Amino acid sequence: MVIESIVANDLCVGCGVCVAQCPSGALVMDWNSQGFLQPKLKDICNADGECLKVCPFNFEPEASVRTEDEISALFLKQSNQSSEKIGRYINLYAGFASKFRLTSSSGGLATFVLSELLSRGEVQHVVSVKEASGKNHFFEYGVHSCKEDLLRASKTRYFPVTLSEVLSQVKLLEGKVAVTGVPCFVKALRLAQNRDLVLRAKIGFIVGIICGGLKSRFYTDFLAENMGVKPDNVKGPSYRVKDLMSTASDYSFACEDGATNLRKELKMRPLGDMWGTGLFKANACDYCDDVATELADISLGDAWVEPFEKDGAGTSVVVTRTLLAERIIKDGLAKGELCLEEITEEVFVHTQRGSYNHRHNGLGYRMKLARKKGLLLPPKRRDGYSLSVFFKLVQLQRMRLRRISLSYYGKRESTQRFIKRIARERQLLKLLTRFYHYHMRMVSLWNRMCSNTFKNNEEC
Ligand SMILES: Cc1cc2nc3c(=O)[nH]c(=O)nc-3n(C[C@H](O)[C@H](O)[C@H](O)COP(=O)(O)OP(=O)(O)OC[C@H]3O[C@@H](n4cnc5c(N)ncnc54)[C@H](O)[C@@H]3O)c2cc1C
């Protein structure tokens, strides 16, 4: 069922929870032609629909798990605040964990929290993303039961990974586990926990990784080719090499060239915007409105706003949603292991402004376009804002760039030809975005003038 309705509609994110939870074991994960992992049928399916019920993009969910709002009401009862943009939460922070900051991608909060959970005996194992042993995958989910392994598994991996195999392993482990995951993976885990008592008992904590979109494996190949490394020769890619002399968002990609055994580095900034343009992004991400990983116990992202962005060592934004998460943070502060300050909702939203603008404001329009094409979509909480014509054009061009980046690159064009073909489309997106920003400035100027005139008239 998941193949006919989700994979066929290009809404699969490759989380693999359907594969792990299929009672007839009929599914297996495999690469598709766009460089993403997705399930395919390997055996006779008893069509009980369990796969669809744990899918984050199920278009017919039960009322009790309709959207993130209903699911969070089931799992995050301890949170005492609620925000339309952030979801249920207890507190918001920005800062870093001194011990892990330099070996992590952002402020090292993920590794700190996971390490605390192990030390306190809250969980006995951690399921996070580590370097893979197989040739076809650079990274994979794995189980870590000691702090040394945890440290090796730090850092952000912009590469397709799946929970399909590790979840079966989790069920056989003694004790509880903590899992890291991006929003759609966390939603799939919560849906699975809601139906499977073993997983509900086993998964004691979820660390949510805030996500601006899942990248195809072509992204890694593309970055490597930009440094003259052939995709087949890429070893040990690292996506977030910090520059301590620069700002936090000025990071590099690095990998070893298997042909020469030399490690090479590439500054990302000169390549242009890899996130806002939607290059190499999964289609489903255009229909996700969970910016803040609303279903995790704690959500972590990058604080790329002033004054935090200035520090090239990296600063995390933190959303605590359960008492245990809040206690770990407060204890870390009291012991001096964390350097964090409380931030307001506005500051948090500002750290993810691009994501909110695309995923919240533009969602209704994209859904309208998709429905016109007959695509089946899950219910969403934001199904329409009135948009300016320029913003609609920006949406259309982003969707086009996403689509053609995957199809051109999938045809194994040379990097230079690919860059040339894409350059014109990126230029057009830049122009449309500029028009949109200009239009917004004019609208706000007009509104201000109107409200001043109104005030003056009233005073008269
Ligand atoms: C695809 C993707 C997109 C992202 N987009 C944004 C964004 O738009 N805005 C933003 O603020 N932050 C984004 N992040 C999160 C950010 O890059 C950091 O991962 C996060 O802030 C945690 O940093 P840290 O220093 O606390 O983590 P670290 O201490 O370095 O630990 C990272 C932990 O996450 C695990 N991990 C790494 N990659 C993955 C993965 N793909 N899936 C699940 N677990 C993983 C690691 O195994 C490790 O346990 C994104 C991350 C990913 C993977």
The ligand as a MOL file (V3000), in Angstrom:
LIG
                    3D

  0  0  0     0  0            999 V3000
M  V30 BEGIN CTAB
M  V30 COUNTS 53 58 0 0 0
M  V30 BEGIN ATOM
M  V30 1 C 19.2640 17.0150 6.5290 0
M  V30 2 C 19.4870 18.0400 7.6010 0
M  V30 3 C 19.0200 19.3390 7.4140 0
M  V30 4 C 19.1880 20.2900 8.4240 0
M  V30 5 N 18.6580 21.5450 8.2570 0
M  V30 6 C 18.7100 22.4490 9.2690 0
M  V30 7 C 18.0780 23.7300 9.1560 0
M  V30 8 O 17.4640 24.0540 8.1450 0
M  V30 9 N 18.1450 24.5780 10.2220 0
M  V30 10 C 18.8180 24.2530 11.3640 0
M  V30 11 O 18.8350 25.0620 12.2750 0
M  V30 12 N 19.4170 23.0520 11.5020 0
M  V30 13 C 19.3800 22.1460 10.4860 0
M  V30 14 N 19.9800 20.9110 10.6340 0
M  V30 15 C 20.5200 20.5520 11.9650 0
M  V30 16 C 21.9460 20.9960 12.2060 0
M  V30 17 O 22.7200 20.8470 11.0370 0
M  V30 18 C 22.6070 20.1600 13.3280 0
M  V30 19 O 22.5550 18.8050 12.9730 0
M  V30 20 C 21.9220 20.2740 14.6490 0
M  V30 21 O 21.9030 21.6190 15.0160 0
M  V30 22 C 22.6380 19.4720 15.7270 0
M  V30 23 O 23.8930 20.0210 15.9290 0
M  V30 24 P 24.7950 19.5550 17.1740 0
M  V30 25 O 26.1120 20.2550 17.1060 0
M  V30 26 O 23.9970 19.7000 18.4110 0
M  V30 27 O 24.9340 18.0240 16.8290 0
M  V30 28 P 26.1580 17.0100 17.0010 0
M  V30 29 O 26.6500 17.0540 18.4010 0
M  V30 30 O 27.1330 17.2110 15.8990 0
M  V30 31 O 25.3830 15.6330 16.7740 0
M  V30 32 C 24.5500 15.4100 15.6620 0
M  V30 33 C 23.7440 14.1750 15.9560 0
M  V30 34 O 22.7880 13.9900 14.9250 0
M  V30 35 C 22.9690 12.7120 14.3230 0
M  V30 36 N 22.7110 12.8850 12.8820 0
M  V30 37 C 23.5250 13.3770 11.9390 0
M  V30 38 N 22.9260 13.3900 10.7510 0
M  V30 39 C 21.6920 12.8790 10.9450 0
M  V30 40 C 20.5910 12.6280 10.0970 0
M  V30 41 N 20.6350 12.8810 8.7790 0
M  V30 42 N 19.4730 12.0910 10.6330 0
M  V30 43 C 19.4060 11.8180 11.9610 0
M  V30 44 N 20.4170 12.0270 12.8110 0
M  V30 45 C 21.5460 12.5640 12.3130 0
M  V30 46 C 24.4130 12.3360 14.6030 0
M  V30 47 O 24.5920 10.9440 14.5850 0
M  V30 48 C 24.6100 12.9400 15.9900 0
M  V30 49 O 24.1410 12.0880 16.9920 0
M  V30 50 C 19.8630 19.9450 9.6160 0
M  V30 51 C 20.3640 18.6530 9.7770 0
M  V30 52 C 20.1670 17.6960 8.8030 0
M  V30 53 C 20.6810 16.2970 9.0290 0
M  V30 END ATOM
M  V30 BEGIN BOND
M  V30 1 1 1 2
M  V30 2 1 2 3
M  V30 3 2 2 52
M  V30 4 2 3 4
M  V30 5 1 4 5
M  V30 6 1 4 50
M  V30 7 2 5 6
M  V30 8 1 6 7
M  V30 9 1 6 13
M  V30 10 2 7 8
M  V30 11 1 7 9
M  V30 12 1 9 10
M  V30 13 2 10 11
M  V30 14 1 10 12
M  V30 15 2 12 13
M  V30 16 1 13 14
M  V30 17 1 14 15
M  V30 18 1 14 50
M  V30 19 1 15 16
M  V30 20 1 16 17
M  V30 21 1 16 18
M  V30 22 1 18 19
M  V30 23 1 18 20
M  V30 24 1 20 21
M  V30 25 1 20 22
M  V30 26 1 22 23
M  V30 27 1 23 24
M  V30 28 2 24 25
M  V30 29 1 24 26
M  V30 30 1 24 27
M  V30 31 1 27 28
M  V30 32 2 28 29
M  V30 33 1 28 30
M  V30 34 1 28 31
M  V30 35 1 31 32
M  V30 36 1 32 33
M  V30 37 1 33 34
M  V30 38 1 33 48
M  V30 39 1 34 35
M  V30 40 1 35 36
M  V30 41 1 35 46
M  V30 42 1 36 37
M  V30 43 1 36 45
M  V30 44 2 37 38
M  V30 45 1 38 39
M  V30 46 1 39 40
M  V30 47 2 39 45
M  V30 48 1 40 41
M  V30 49 2 40 42
M  V30 50 1 42 43
M  V30 51 2 43 44
M  V30 52 1 44 45
M  V30 53 1 46 47
M  V30 54 1 46 48
M  V30 55 1 48 49
M  V30 56 2 50 51
M  V30 57 1 51 52
M  V30 58 1 52 53
M  V30 END BOND
M  V30 END CTAB
M  END
